[in-house]
Amino acid sequence: MLETAKEGTKAATKLMEIVQKFLGPYWTKKQADADAYADEKKLQTIRENSDMDIVYANGQLNAKLKTPEAFQIRAEIREHHESIRQQANIENVLSQTANELRYSNDDTVSDKPIDEDWIVRFFGIIRDISSQEMQFIWSKILAGEIKKPGSFSLRTLDVIRNLSQSEAIAFKKIVPFIVNNGPIYFILENLKYKEKYKIRHTDFLTLDACGLISLNNSTVYDPKIGKSFQKYIVNDSYIVLARSTSEQEITVTTEIYPLTIVGQELYSILDHPVDEQIMKDLAKSIYDRNSKNSEISVHRLLSMQEEDDIYHYQFEKSPIIQYRDGNQS
């Protein structure tokens, strides 16, 4: 199950310790095969007893025999199938976690152990996660927690636990539009191009109800800028800069939908597709609202460093696109 992780690495070792502790130190292939054989023999005995059948006919569920002993046998059958399904779910998530950690650099993996309550909650959740899409997300969560314990709160686990596959897809749909100003992640509310990218307002309503974004219309991002370029918003690959074209300092205002802490933690584990056109459209949206005495430009981001909550960015000086004085260049 865990053969995809590099043996001896810190991340693989931490994962194996979790497996041994919470799935049992005797969880070996030999033991698993023996258990499976015993369970199969039990099932064979039950199957040979035809009195235990349950049938669905004429719109009703009927059992041929309704004695306490028959109920017990049928309960054992149900519990057996349920335990197989749950074990398969757990092992699928762990295997994907091993793959995720396979090329982890030991320098990026903390020595700090994962909180035991967190692990207990995690296993209690993933045993009932059968969707491949959601199993992938949970494997990323465990990998992230192994690398940096404390990355995902218990509240985040509970919120994501209740996400449906369609809600997760709705979140992934807006991921390319998520930008940040340092530690604050958000989506611009003034998306005139929603239809262009097939984003519906109901997607935002759904994500607000899920606890991933906040639709508080009073939330604004309005930094003051001068004649020198100022950082406005960034993503993994691009930075949008704004500056005043007058001698006066001005305020650039944009209404935003901020991500919640849970939304930010979920965003941190997902792939972030790079789309230059989206950033151009975002910049145009900002300029349309703040065109007076402002210049908005998009640049390729070269690097980012954070130190004591202060963010430093290196970017290409020549803009990809620039909006100024009602013109685009």
ZINORTA-V66878 format. One record per run of one state. SS is the DSSP state (H for helix, E for strand, L for the rest). FROM is the first residue (numbers start at 1). TO is the last residue. Records with the same first field share a line. If there is no record, write none. Layout:
SS: FROM-TO ; FROM-TO
This chain:
L: 1-9 ; 23-28 ; 48-49 ; 53-53 ; 58-59 ; 64-67 ; 102-105 ; 109-115 ; 127-131 ; 148-153 ; 162-164 ; 178-178 ; 182-183 ; 189-200 ; 211-212 ; 214-219 ; 222-223 ; 226-229 ; 235-237 ; 245-249 ; 252-253 ; 260-260 ; 270-275 ; 290-293 ; 308-309 ; 316-320 ; 325-326 ; 329-329
H: 10-22 ; 29-47 ; 50-52 ; 68-101 ; 106-108 ; 116-126 ; 132-147 ; 154-161 ; 165-177 ; 201-210 ; 261-269 ; 276-289
E: 54-57 ; 60-63 ; 179-181 ; 184-188 ; 213-213 ; 220-221 ; 224-225 ; 230-234 ; 238-244 ; 250-251 ; 254-259 ; 294-307 ; 310-315 ; 321-324 ; 327-328
